[in-house]
Amino acid sequence: MRTIKDSWFIICSDFRGDKLKVFGTLITTIIFMGYLAGMTSLVTNDVLGDQDRTMIADFLLLSLMPLIGCSFSRRSMKYWSEDSYTRMLVYLRSLPIPITVVLTRRKFQAIGSFALNGVLYFGIVYLLGENFRKELTLPSYIAFALTWIGVGLIVSGLYIFIEYLFSGKAYLALTALIVVVSWGIAFLVLLGGGNLFMYSISLSKEWGLLSPIMWGSLLLGTISVQLFSKWTIHRLKSRNLV
């Protein structure tokens, strides 16, 4: 309980700090999510209308979902050139703050990002996607959105691990590798005659908020974040931050 309170205090302190920076992050998030949602809606709406089992929709969703758990602040935009994640970690480790508090703070940030970005992203996709509104009721669409947010959570645990344990350049290379793996998964599913996007639509339409794939992805996502967080804490004890 103490860890949660301390983590929440740091989060609140971040928001009470530079109001202009917080506002800039919000505007950047809205613009970025609007762009990604518009691109996604353009592709998935056509796929849904044609009932086409192309891999493009799968690849797009698999590669973009982890980004919903990110905050689009100056620090996240400068991770490659300034190694900003490592610098922030050095700063936090210099304070009398247990590493568990640091990781809990990061998980709070991820939850907040998934909540805000998820509403923006899937809200815009739904508003722009005429075929989504034809095929799915609002509860069914919420189930569809939560299913893919669960997928994002599964990968988000890995992103947190990479963020705290590797340099900015290594982070870029590893996240690019994750995108390649996403393409590979989408391709293999296509070869097997399946389609993750259409499958998630079908189950969401049939089950609504009782969709087993929705609850399964959210459960696996939660487990992933917890396991990778524990592994990150263990590995951080031996990481040289100099």
Disulfide bonds with the S-S distance in Angstrom:
none
